[in-house]
Amino acid sequence: MMNRNVIVGLFVAAGLALFTIGLFLIGNRHEAFSRHIEFFAEFKDLSGLAKGAKVQVAGMDAGQVLDIGIPDSPTVGFRVKLRVDEKFHGLVRTDSVAMIGTAGVVGETFLLVRPGSPNAPAATSLATLPSKEPTELADLLDQGKGTLADADTAIKNANGLLTTVGGKVNSTLDEVKGTVSNVNDVVVGLKEGRGSAGMLLRDQALANQVRQTVTNVQQASVDIGHVTSKADGLLSDIQSRNFPQKIDGTLASVSSAASNIDASSRQIQQTIAEISQPDEQGVAAGVNIRESLSNTNVATSNMADETEALKHNFFLRGFFRHRGYYNLTHLSPDKYRKDGFFTSPGNPRAWLSAEQLFRTDANGVEQLTPRGKTLIDGTLAGYGDSIVESPIIVEGYWSGENPAEQLTLSRHRANLVRRYLQDHFQLDPGHLGAVPMKNLPPSGSDHSSWDGICILLVKGKP
């Protein structure tokens, strides 16, 4: 009898244990023992969304639909109450958008919540999220039919247009062939020296004439300067000395000077006309001057590139760095972290957080705030006259987790501050550098990570 009671007791205990385990499994499946946060969303059309449907945040299952409120009139949408696991609360922001989706074409319907932007605050409990109405497959098919009909009409019209244009193109090509033949005859005649233009092209004396004309222009300019100087002296003499007997002589001198000016003007006009004529290759003087200036610019650019290459040469790099020729506009983050000139503890650093410096404008782009500019002014004022003599490096930091955004936004912040320093303090651009550091300061600094800006003053020339 006792063995029977023991067996019954064990059976009851095992049943209770199985019941308890099943209760926890079911509760865990429905997230009954997790902490949740509830939100609302409104839709004009539910597209099959029902109570108990899944809720996904950024494509991951995060909760379920708790209730759907029926509207009182057609102007009011369905009010959907959804529950989301609290661990997803950081992704649900005030600008997060709720939309209705389906798994595949005819799969189950669920509610999808898109993550908001990092600059927007987290949505509070029971807040109404912005929503986007679903797109029905039937509407897309209707639009596709209309697009196909328009395309068919356009193709038919294009066929007729191509037929018409083809005939005109053929006749135009025939005319072009005749014109090309005439042009070839003219070019051959010019090369052989036939006609006035051909003679000018092959005239070897034209170059000497252009040189002589330029010499005449220079001499004429000197003559004009002398004549003008004499006229000024005569007028001054008339104004300072009131002698009637000198007036006649002065007027005669002025008349002579006017005659000289008139002759010089005619000589200048003749010289300009000669300069305007083409050279022996038929190229005008203005074109030759422009080509000479263009060649000079190219040579100057090549010389600058060669000088820049010498700065990075293995044998000459130390010399240029000793002389101060260090390119601060092309600092890579990796080389910057390893260079002792910039990571030296003796270089003063000023750490300014993003909250103090930046704000996001209507287009989602960060800009410097008036408060941030005041903080930067105070930081530079603390360095004194050293900002004029020593190089300044602006390190940009962004604390997000996306590596691409870390590089892009940290570079944007560094360039913002660098441009402000250059414009506001009128600093030499060659003494200003900007380095995107993502979110990792150099080793040996006071911070293991940072979100904002660090202004570094380099002591001495690197």
C-alpha positions in Angstrom: 0.0 0.0 0.0 2.8 2.3 0.9 4.6 1.7 -2.4 1.4 2.6 -4.3 1.2 5.9 -2.4 4.8 6.7 -3.3 4.2 6.0 -7.0 1.1 8.2 -7.0 3.1 11.0 -5.3 5.9 10.8 -7.8 3.4 10.8 -10.7 1.7 14.0 -9.3 5.1 15.7 -8.8 6.2 14.9 -12.3 3.0 16.2 -13.7 3.3 19.5 -11.8 6.9 19.8 -13.0 5.9 19.2 -16.6 3.0 21.7 -16.3 5.4 24.4 -14.8 8.0 23.8 -17.6 5.3 24.0 -20.3 3.9 27.2 -18.7 7.3 28.9 -18.8 8.0 27.7 -22.4 4.6 29.1 -23.6 5.2 32.3 -21.7 8.7 32.7 -23.1 7.3 32.1 -26.6 4.8 34.9 -26.2 7.4 37.0 -24.2 5.1 37.0 -21.2 8.0 37.3 -18.8 9.9 40.0 -20.7 9.7 43.7 -20.1 7.9 45.5 -22.8 7.0 49.0 -24.0 3.8 49.9 -25.9 3.2 52.3 -28.8 0.4 53.2 -31.1 0.2 53.6 -34.9 -2.7 54.7 -37.2 -3.5 53.3 -40.7 -6.4 54.0 -43.1 -6.1 50.4 -44.5 -4.9 47.4 -42.5 -4.3 45.1 -45.5 -5.1 42.0 -43.5 -3.2 43.0 -40.3 -4.9 41.3 -37.3 -4.6 41.2 -33.5 -1.7 39.0 -32.4 0.3 39.6 -35.6 4.1 39.9 -35.3 5.9 43.2 -34.8 9.4 43.5 -36.3 11.9 46.2 -35.5 14.6 46.6 -38.2 13.6 43.2 -39.7 13.8 41.3 -36.4 10.9 39.9 -34.4 10.4 42.2 -31.4 6.8 41.9 -30.2 3.2 41.6 -31.3 0.0 43.6 -32.1 -2.1 43.9 -28.9 -5.3 45.6 -30.1 -6.8 47.3 -33.1 -9.2 50.2 -32.5 -12.1 50.5 -35.0 -12.6 54.1 -36.3 -15.9 55.9 -35.8 -15.9 57.5 -39.3 -14.0 57.1 -42.6 -11.9 60.1 -41.9 -10.3 58.4 -38.9 -7.8 55.6 -39.3 -7.5 52.3 -37.4 -5.6 52.8 -34.2 -3.2 49.8 -33.7 -1.6 49.2 -30.3 1.6 47.3 -30.5 4.0 45.9 -27.9 7.8 45.8 -28.4 10.5 44.2 -26.2 12.2 46.8 -24.1 15.7 45.8 -25.5 14.6 47.3 -28.9 13.6 50.6 -27.3 16.9 52.2 -28.4 16.0 51.7 -32.1 12.5 53.1 -31.9 12.8 56.9 -32.1 10.3 59.7 -32.6 11.0 59.7 -36.4 10.7 55.9 -36.7 8.0 54.9 -39.3 5.6 52.0 -38.8 4.3 50.2 -42.0 2.4 47.0 -42.8 4.4 44.3 -44.7 3.9 40.7 -45.8 6.2 37.7 -45.8 6.6 37.2 -49.6 3.8 37.9 -52.0 1.0 36.1 -50.2 2.6 35.4 -46.8 1.5 36.4 -43.4 0.9 40.1 -42.6 3.1 41.8 -39.9 3.8 45.3 -38.6 7.3 46.6 -39.4 8.9 49.5 -37.5 11.9 51.2 -39.2 14.7 52.4 -36.9 14.9 56.2 -36.5 17.8 58.5 -36.9 20.5 58.7 -34.2 19.9 62.4 -33.6 16.2 61.9 -32.8 15.2 61.2 -29.2 13.8 57.7 -28.2 10.0 57.4 -28.4 8.3 57.4 -25.1 5.8 54.8 -23.9 2.3 54.9 -25.5 3.6 57.4 -28.1 2.0 57.4 -31.6 4.6 56.5 -34.2 4.5 58.0 -37.7 3.0 55.5 -40.2 3.1 54.8 -43.9 0.1 53.3 -45.7 0.7 49.9 -47.4 0.7 49.5 -51.2 -1.8 47.1 -52.6 -0.7 44.6 -55.3 -3.8 45.4 -57.3 -2.9 49.1 -57.5 0.6 48.2 -58.7 -0.9 45.9 -61.4 -3.2 48.6 -62.6 -0.3 51.1 -62.8 1.7 48.5 -64.7 -1.0 48.1 -67.3 -1.3 51.8 -67.8 2.5 52.1 -68.2 2.6 49.3 -70.8 -0.2 50.9 -72.8 1.7 54.3 -72.8 4.9 52.5 -73.9 3.1 50.7 -76.8 1.7 54.1 -78.0 5.2 55.7 -77.8 6.8 52.9 -79.7 4.3 53.2 -82.6 4.8 57.0 -82.7 8.6 56.4 -82.7 8.4 54.1 -85.7 6.7 56.7 -87.8 9.1 59.4 -86.7 12.2 57.2 -87.5 10.8 56.6 -91.0 10.4 60.3 -91.6 13.8 61.3 -90.1 15.6 58.5 -92.0 14.7 60.0 -95.3 15.9 63.5 -94.2 19.1 62.1 -92.8 20.0 60.4 -96.1 19.6 63.7 -98.0 21.6 65.6 -95.4 24.4 63.1 -95.6 24.6 63.6 -99.4 24.9 67.4 -98.9 27.6 66.9 -96.2 29.7 64.7 -98.5 29.7 67.4 -101.2 30.7 70.1 -98.6 33.5 67.9 -97.2 34.9 67.5 -100.8 34.9 71.3 -101.2 36.7 71.8 -97.9 39.4 69.3 -98.9 40.0 71.2 -102.1 40.5 74.4 -100.1 42.8 72.9 -97.6 45.0 71.4 -100.4 45.2 74.8 -102.0 46.3 76.5 -98.8 49.0 73.9 -98.2 50.3 74.4 -101.8 50.4 78.2 -101.4 47.7 79.1 -103.8 45.8 82.3 -103.3 46.3 85.1 -100.8 45.7 83.0 -97.7 48.1 80.3 -98.9 50.8 82.9 -99.6 50.5 84.3 -96.1 50.8 80.8 -94.6 54.1 80.2 -96.4 55.5 83.7 -96.1 58.7 83.4 -94.0 59.1 87.1 -93.6 55.8 87.4 -91.6 57.4 86.4 -88.4 60.2 89.1 -88.7 57.5 91.6 -89.4 55.6 90.7 -86.3 58.7 91.1 -84.2 59.5 94.5 -85.7 55.9 95.6 -85.0 56.2 94.7 -81.3 59.4 96.7 -81.1 57.6 99.7 -82.7 54.8 99.5 -80.1 57.3 99.5 -77.3 59.1 102.6 -78.7 55.8 104.3 -79.3 54.8 103.8 -75.7 58.1 105.4 -74.5 57.5 108.4 -76.8 54.0 108.9 -75.4 55.4 108.8 -71.9 57.9 111.5 -72.7 55.3 113.7 -74.5 52.9 113.4 -71.6 55.6 114.4 -69.1 56.4 117.5 -71.1 52.7 118.5 -71.4 52.3 118.1 -67.6 55.4 120.3 -67.0 54.1 123.0 -69.3 50.7 123.1 -67.7 52.2 123.3 -64.3 54.4 126.2 -65.4 51.3 128.1 -66.7 49.5 127.6 -63.5 52.4 128.6 -61.2 53.7 131.5 -63.2 51.4 134.2 -64.6 53.6 135.5 -67.4 51.7 136.4 -70.6 54.9 136.2 -72.7 55.3 132.5 -71.7 51.7 131.6 -72.7 52.4 131.7 -76.5 55.5 129.5 -76.2 53.6 127.1 -74.0 50.7 126.8 -76.4 53.2 126.2 -79.2 54.8 123.4 -77.2 51.4 121.9 -76.4 50.5 122.0 -80.1 53.7 120.2 -80.9 53.1 117.7 -78.2 49.5 117.1 -79.6 51.0 116.5 -83.0 53.4 114.0 -81.6 50.6 112.3 -79.7 48.5 112.1 -82.9 51.5 110.6 -84.8 52.1 108.1 -82.0 48.4 107.1 -82.0 48.6 106.4 -85.7 51.7 104.4 -85.2 50.0 102.4 -82.3 47.0 101.7 -84.5 49.2 100.4 -87.3 51.2 98.3 -84.8 48.0 96.7 -83.4 46.8 95.9 -86.9 50.1 94.2 -87.7 49.9 92.3 -84.4 46.4 91.1 -85.1 47.5 89.4 -88.4 48.1 85.6 -88.3 51.6 84.1 -88.2 53.1 81.9 -90.9 50.9 78.9 -89.7 47.8 81.0 -89.9 47.4 81.3 -86.1 46.5 84.7 -84.7 48.8 86.5 -82.2 46.1 86.3 -79.4 45.9 82.5 -79.8 49.8 82.3 -79.6 49.8 84.3 -76.4 47.0 82.1 -74.8 48.9 78.9 -75.8 52.1 80.4 -74.3 50.3 81.2 -71.0 48.7 77.7 -71.0 52.2 76.1 -71.5 53.6 78.2 -68.6 50.7 77.1 -66.3 51.4 73.4 -67.2 55.1 73.8 -66.5 54.4 75.5 -63.2 52.0 72.7 -62.2 54.5 70.0 -63.1 57.2 71.8 -61.1 54.8 71.8 -58.1 54.1 68.1 -58.5 57.8 67.3 -58.7 58.6 69.4 -55.6 55.8 67.5 -53.7 57.3 64.2 -54.8 60.7 65.3 -53.5 59.2 66.0 -50.1 58.2 62.3 -49.9 61.4 60.9 -51.2 63.2 58.5 -48.9 66.5 60.4 -49.0 65.1 64.0 -48.9 62.1 63.5 -46.6 64.1 64.3 -43.5 65.5 67.5 -45.0 62.0 68.8 -45.9 60.5 67.9 -42.5 63.4 69.7 -40.8 62.8 72.8 -42.9 59.1 72.7 -42.0 57.7 71.5 -45.4 55.2 69.1 -43.9 51.9 68.7 -45.8 49.2 69.0 -43.1 46.3 68.7 -45.7 47.1 65.0 -46.5 47.5 63.4 -43.1 46.2 59.8 -42.9 44.8 58.6 -39.6 47.2 55.6 -39.4 50.4 57.6 -40.1 49.1 60.4 -37.7 48.7 58.0 -34.8 52.3 56.6 -35.3 54.0 60.0 -35.8 55.7 61.2 -32.6 55.5 64.8 -33.6 51.7 64.8 -33.2 51.3 62.2 -30.4 53.9 63.8 -28.1 52.5 64.5 -24.6 54.1 68.0 -24.8 51.5 69.1 -27.4 48.6 70.9 -25.8 45.2 69.3 -26.5 41.7 70.8 -26.1 38.8 68.2 -26.0 35.4 69.7 -27.1 32.3 67.5 -27.1 29.8 67.3 -30.0 27.0 68.5 -27.7 28.8 71.8 -27.2 29.8 72.4 -30.8 27.3 71.0 -33.3 23.6 70.9 -34.2 21.8 69.3 -37.1 20.1 71.6 -39.7 16.8 70.9 -41.6 18.7 68.8 -44.2 20.2 66.5 -41.5 23.8 68.0 -41.8 25.7 69.0 -38.8 26.7 72.7 -38.4 28.7 74.7 -35.9 26.5 76.5 -33.3 27.2 80.0 -31.9 28.0 78.4 -28.6 30.5 76.1 -30.3 32.2 79.0 -32.1 32.6 80.8 -28.7 34.2 77.7 -27.2 36.6 77.4 -30.1 37.5 81.1 -29.8 38.2 80.7 -26.1 40.4 77.6 -26.7 42.5 79.4 -29.4 42.8 82.5 -27.2 44.3 80.3 -24.4 47.1 79.3 -26.8 48.1 83.0 -27.3 50.5 83.9 -30.1 51.5 80.3 -30.6 48.5 79.8 -33.0 50.3 82.0 -35.6 53.7 80.3 -35.3 52.8 76.6 -34.6 50.8 74.1 -36.7 47.3 73.3 -35.5 45.6 69.9 -36.1 41.8 69.4 -35.8 41.0 65.8 -34.8 37.4 64.7 -35.7 35.5 62.0 -33.7 32.1 60.4 -34.1 30.9 57.7 -31.6 28.6 55.7 -33.8 29.1 52.0 -34.5 29.0 52.1 -38.3 32.7 52.3 -39.6 31.8 54.1 -42.8 29.7 56.7 -40.9 32.5 57.1 -38.3 35.0 58.0 -41.1 32.5 60.3 -43.0 31.1 62.2 -40.0 34.4 62.6 -38.2 36.0 64.0 -41.3 33.0 66.4 -41.7 33.4 67.6 -38.1 37.1 68.1 -38.5 36.8 70.1 -41.8 34.0 72.3 -40.3 36.3 73.4 -37.4 39.3 73.8 -39.7 37.4 76.1 -42.1 36.2 78.2 -39.2 39.7 78.5 -37.8 41.1 79.6 -41.2 38.3 82.1 -41.9 37.9 83.6 -38.4 41.5 83.8 -37.3 43.0 84.3 -40.8 45.5 81.5 -40.2 47.9 80.1 -42.9 46.1 77.1 -44.6 49.4 75.3 -44.7 49.6 75.4 -40.8 46.1 73.8 -40.4 45.4 70.1 -40.7 42.2 68.0 -40.3 42.3 64.3 -39.4 39.2 61.9 -39.2 40.0 59.7 -36.2 36.6 57.9 -36.2 36.1 57.3 -32.4 39.6 56.3 -31.3 42.0 58.9 -30.0 45.8 58.3 -30.3 47.4 56.0 -27.6 48.7 58.0 -24.7 45.9 60.6 -24.7 43.5 61.1 -21.8 40.6 59.4 -23.6 40.0 55.9 -24.9 37.1 57.1 -27.1 35.5 60.5 -28.0 32.6 62.1 -29.7 33.4 65.6 -30.9 36.6 67.5 -31.6 40.1 67.7 -30.3 42.3 70.7 -31.2 46.0 70.0 -31.0 48.8 72.6 -31.0 52.1 71.2 -32.3 55.1 72.6 -30.4 57.8 73.4 -32.9 58.0 72.5 -36.6 57.3 68.9 -37.4 
